[in-house]
């Protein structure tokens, strides 16, 4: 078994895992005690063209997520892009 090196930066960690397999270090790993709290979501009602909704559901299924999560992802990504564009 290999000993897991001490990685000081996130960049070092990314490079290390890009070149190594986690299975070589399995016994050296510890279970995380981090707690991730999902942010509260505000409900909204949207109406979609049925064909667009069908396409959204198909794309979400290919990604293995719910169509609601996929719509949230698409909207968040679009908002971030617009904020960058507006701030220029």
C-alpha positions in Angstrom: 0.0 0.0 0.0 1.2 3.5 -0.9 1.2 6.3 1.6 -0.9 9.3 0.7 1.3 12.4 0.4 0.5 15.7 2.2 -1.0 18.0 -0.5 -0.8 21.7 0.4 -2.9 23.3 -2.4 -5.9 22.4 -4.3 -3.9 22.5 -7.5 -1.4 19.9 -6.1 -4.3 17.8 -5.2 -5.9 18.0 -8.6 -2.6 17.1 -10.3 -2.0 14.2 -7.9 -5.4 12.6 -8.5 -5.1 13.2 -12.2 -2.0 10.9 -12.2 -3.0 8.4 -9.5 -5.8 6.0 -8.7 -7.8 6.3 -5.5 -7.8 2.5 -5.1 -4.0 2.6 -4.4 -4.7 4.8 -1.3 -8.1 3.4 -0.2 -6.9 2.3 3.3 -5.3 5.7 4.0 -8.5 7.7 3.4 -10.8 8.9 6.1 -14.5 9.5 6.0 -15.3 13.2 5.8 -17.0 15.0 8.7 -18.1 17.9 6.5 -21.8 18.7 6.5 -23.3 20.1 3.3 -26.6 21.9 3.7 -28.7 22.4 0.7 -29.7 26.1 0.2 -33.4 26.8 0.6 -35.1 27.0 -2.7 -38.0 29.4 -3.5 -40.8 27.7 -5.5 -41.7 29.3 -8.8 -44.2 28.4 -11.6 -43.0 28.4 -15.2 -44.9 27.4 -18.3 -42.9 25.8 -21.1 -43.6 24.9 -24.7 -44.3 21.1 -24.5 -41.6 20.3 -27.1 -39.0 22.3 -25.2 -40.0 20.6 -22.0 -39.6 17.2 -23.7 -36.1 18.1 -24.9 -35.2 19.3 -21.4 -36.4 16.0 -19.9 -34.4 14.0 -22.4 -31.2 16.0 -21.8 -31.7 15.7 -18.0 -32.2 12.0 -18.2 -29.0 11.6 -20.2 -27.2 13.4 -17.4 -28.9 11.3 -14.8 -30.6 14.2 -13.0 -34.2 15.4 -12.6 -35.5 17.8 -15.1 -36.1 20.3 -12.3 -32.4 20.2 -11.3 -31.4 20.5 -14.9 -33.6 23.6 -15.4 -32.1 25.1 -12.2 -28.6 24.4 -13.6 -29.3 25.9 -17.0 -30.8 29.1 -15.4 -28.0 29.5 -12.9 -25.4 29.1 -15.7 -27.2 31.6 -17.9 -27.5 34.1 -15.1 -23.8 33.9 -14.3 -22.9 34.4 -18.0 -25.2 37.4 -18.2 -23.7 38.9 -15.0 -20.2 38.6 -16.5 -21.4 40.2 -19.7 -23.2 43.1 -18.0 -20.2 43.8 -15.7 -17.8 44.4 -18.7 
